[in-house]
């Protein structure tokens, strides 16, 4: 969501993170959690942030993919 080399588009960044998370990528869940905690690209929501963080940790502990 930094927009390096392209125009910044927070809404698209969040959509891409959601797609990544939906495909089971731990890093997608982690970055989505951070966006919830920081309120970047979407409203702050700690509850959703912790839910996404938990999913990232569970995926990583299962060995499905690395962070």
N, CA, C and O of each residue as an XYZ file, in Angstrom:
268
protein
N       0.805     -1.188      0.000
C       0.000      0.000      0.000
C       0.854      1.260      0.000
O       0.362      2.351      0.289
N       2.117      1.110     -0.320
C       2.978      2.281     -0.341
C       2.906      3.027     -1.652
O       3.236      4.212     -1.694
N       2.490      2.383     -2.719
C       2.365      3.060     -3.995
C       3.694      3.349     -4.660
O       3.803      4.307     -5.425
N       4.705      2.543     -4.389
C       6.026      2.762     -4.969
C       5.963      2.530     -6.480
O       5.625      1.436     -6.934
N       6.283      3.543     -7.236
C       6.290      3.443     -8.690
C       4.929      3.591     -9.343
O       4.828      3.615    -10.570
N       3.903      3.688     -8.552
C       2.544      3.868     -9.071
C       1.804      4.843     -8.166
O       2.258      5.159     -7.066
N       0.671      5.309     -8.642
C      -0.152      6.194     -7.820
C      -0.720      5.408     -6.640
O      -1.163      4.271     -6.804
N      -0.710      6.006     -5.463
C      -1.241      5.330     -4.281
C      -2.737      5.116     -4.429
O      -3.469      5.998     -4.877
N      -3.175      3.921     -4.042
C      -4.595      3.575     -4.108
C      -4.898      2.658     -2.926
O      -4.912      1.437     -3.083
N      -5.140      3.230     -1.743
C      -5.376      2.417     -0.542
C      -6.508      1.396     -0.686
O      -6.402      0.282     -0.174
N      -7.580      1.764     -1.372
C      -8.714      0.837     -1.532
C      -8.286     -0.401     -2.307
O      -8.653     -1.519     -1.945
N      -7.515     -0.207     -3.367
C      -7.021     -1.349     -4.135
C      -6.037     -2.162     -3.307
O      -6.032     -3.391     -3.376
N      -5.211     -1.487     -2.532
C      -4.258     -2.192     -1.667
C      -4.963     -3.115     -0.687
O      -4.556     -4.262     -0.503
N      -6.015     -2.617     -0.061
C      -6.781     -3.431      0.890
C      -7.443     -4.598      0.166
O      -7.442     -5.721      0.671
N      -8.006     -4.345     -1.012
C      -8.640     -5.414     -1.780
C      -7.633     -6.514     -2.113
O      -7.953     -7.698     -2.008
N      -6.432     -6.138     -2.508
C      -5.410     -7.133     -2.842
C      -4.959     -7.909     -1.601
O      -4.691     -9.108     -1.680
N      -4.876     -7.227     -0.461
C      -4.537     -7.931      0.776
C      -5.629     -8.930      1.145
O      -5.337    -10.041      1.588
N      -6.876     -8.534      0.963
C      -7.997     -9.449      1.258
C      -7.956    -10.675      0.351
O      -8.198    -11.795      0.799
N      -7.653    -10.458     -0.912
C      -7.542    -11.591     -1.844
C      -6.416    -12.524     -1.433
O      -6.568    -13.745     -1.460
N      -5.292    -11.945     -1.055
C      -4.146    -12.740     -0.621
C      -4.511    -13.570      0.611
O      -4.216    -14.763      0.681
N      -5.150    -12.924      1.572
C      -5.557    -13.624      2.788
C      -6.570    -14.724      2.471
O      -6.501    -15.816      3.035
N      -7.503    -14.437      1.576
C      -8.518    -15.430      1.217
C      -7.908    -16.664      0.564
O      -8.481    -17.752      0.626
N      -6.753    -16.496     -0.056
C      -6.059    -17.620     -0.679
C      -5.182    -18.372      0.326
O      -4.512    -19.341     -0.031
N      -5.190    -17.919      1.583
C      -4.483    -18.635      2.632
C      -3.042    -18.229      2.853
O      -2.274    -18.988      3.445
N      -2.655    -17.048      2.392
C      -1.281    -16.584      2.599
C      -1.168    -15.883      3.943
O      -1.892    -14.927      4.224
N      -0.253    -16.370      4.768
C      -0.062    -15.804      6.097
C       0.323    -14.332      6.019
O      -0.154    -13.526      6.818
N       1.179    -13.974      5.070
C       1.605    -12.579      4.962
C       0.427    -11.672      4.603
O       0.374    -10.528      5.053
N      -0.507    -12.163      3.806
C      -1.705    -11.381      3.494
C      -2.506    -11.080      4.743
O      -2.979     -9.959      4.933
N      -2.659    -12.091      5.601
C      -3.366    -11.893      6.873
C      -2.605    -10.914      7.764
O      -3.206    -10.044      8.395
N      -1.286    -11.059      7.813
C      -0.478    -10.190      8.658
C      -0.592     -8.727      8.219
O      -0.818     -7.845      9.048
N      -0.439     -8.475      6.941
C      -0.516     -7.102      6.449
C      -1.920     -6.527      6.584
O      -2.084     -5.333      6.835
N      -2.919     -7.364      6.421
C      -4.294     -6.917      6.629
C      -4.510     -6.557      8.101
O      -5.169     -5.563      8.408
N      -3.959     -7.359      9.005
C      -4.045     -7.060     10.438
C      -3.414     -5.713     10.743
O      -3.992     -4.901     11.466
N      -2.232     -5.474     10.195
C      -1.551     -4.202     10.440
C      -2.369     -3.025      9.914
O      -2.409     -1.963     10.537
N      -3.014     -3.213      8.779
C      -3.835     -2.129      8.236
C      -5.025     -1.834      9.154
O      -5.435     -0.682      9.290
N      -5.570     -2.864      9.775
C      -6.655     -2.648     10.738
C      -6.140     -1.934     11.986
O      -6.785     -1.011     12.484
N      -4.974     -2.360     12.493
C      -4.421     -1.737     13.695
C      -4.082     -0.264     13.464
O      -4.307      0.574     14.336
N      -3.541      0.045     12.285
C      -3.087      1.403     11.997
C      -4.154      2.273     11.353
O      -4.006      3.493     11.294
N      -5.220      1.662     10.873
C      -6.259      2.422     10.198
C      -5.817      2.934      8.837
O      -6.252      3.999      8.397
N      -4.965      2.186      8.178
C      -4.481      2.585      6.856
C      -5.315      1.902      5.774
O      -5.329      0.676      5.665
N      -6.002      2.707      4.985
C      -6.815      2.167      3.904
C      -8.189      1.721      4.332
O      -9.023      1.368      3.498
N      -8.428      1.734      5.609
C      -9.725      1.344      6.157
C      -9.788      1.828      7.604
O      -8.755      2.158      8.186
N     -10.972      1.875      8.187
C     -11.078      2.348      9.580
C     -10.339      1.425     10.548
O     -10.248      0.217     10.333
N      -9.817      2.020     11.615
C      -9.168      1.225     12.656
C     -10.180      0.252     13.256
O     -11.337      0.599     13.493
N      -9.717     -0.975     13.497
C     -10.589     -1.980     14.105
C      -9.692     -3.046     14.731
O      -9.257     -3.983     14.060
N      -9.427     -2.889     16.015
C      -8.515     -3.809     16.699
C      -9.053     -5.237     16.733
O      -8.277     -6.189     16.639
N     -10.342     -5.397     16.863
C     -10.918     -6.733     16.908
C     -10.637     -7.489     15.607
O     -10.218     -8.647     15.631
N     -10.869     -6.828     14.482
C     -10.579     -7.455     13.187
C      -9.075     -7.648     13.009
O      -8.634     -8.641     12.431
N      -8.294     -6.693     13.509
C      -6.842     -6.811     13.429
C      -6.333     -8.045     14.149
O      -5.502     -8.782     13.618
N      -6.831     -8.272     15.362
C      -6.408     -9.456     16.118
C      -6.890    -10.741     15.456
O      -6.192    -11.754     15.494
N      -8.068    -10.711     14.852
C      -8.576    -11.903     14.158
C      -7.665    -12.257     12.980
O      -7.342    -13.427     12.772
N      -7.253    -11.251     12.216
C      -6.365    -11.498     11.075
C      -4.977    -11.939     11.549
O      -4.353    -12.806     10.938
N      -4.507    -11.343     12.627
C      -3.209    -11.729     13.178
C      -3.229    -13.182     13.650
O      -2.269    -13.924     13.442
N      -4.317    -13.574     14.279
C      -4.458    -14.957     14.731
C      -4.415    -15.924     13.547
O      -3.775    -16.972     13.623
N      -5.091    -15.573     12.460
C      -5.080    -16.427     11.264
C      -3.668    -16.547     10.701
O      -3.254    -17.630     10.286
N      -2.922    -15.435     10.686
C      -1.553    -15.453     10.180
C      -0.684    -16.388     11.015
O       0.093    -17.173     10.471
N      -0.816    -16.301     12.319
C      -0.023    -17.142     13.212
C      -0.402    -18.609     13.044
O       0.472    -19.474     12.987
N      -1.693    -18.891     12.966
C      -2.139    -20.279     12.786
C      -1.602    -20.872     11.488
O      -1.154    -22.019     11.465
N      -1.647    -20.092     10.405
C      -1.127    -20.577      9.130
C       0.371    -20.840      9.223
O       0.870    -21.848      8.723
N       1.064    -19.936      9.859
C       2.517    -20.089      9.984
C       2.847    -21.300     10.850
O       3.771    -22.044     10.522
N       2.130    -21.517     11.932
C       2.404    -22.637     12.830
C       2.085    -23.974     12.152
O       2.706    -24.995     12.448
N       1.119    -23.952     11.249
C       0.794    -25.172     10.496
C       1.820    -25.461      9.421
O       1.807    -26.531      8.812
N       2.709    -24.508      9.187
C       3.740    -24.683      8.178
C       3.242    -24.483      6.767
O       3.913    -24.873      5.812
N       2.062    -23.872      6.619
C       1.491    -23.693      5.281
C       2.283    -22.704      4.440
O       2.457    -22.909      3.238
N       2.763    -21.637      5.059
C       3.579    -20.673      4.321
C       4.321    -19.772      5.289
O       3.917    -19.600      6.439
N       5.386    -19.214      4.814
C       6.250    -18.391      5.661
C       5.806    -16.932      5.633
O       5.146    -16.474      4.700
N       6.188    -16.229      6.676
C       5.914    -14.798      6.723
C       7.055    -14.051      6.125
O       7.025    -12.822      6.066
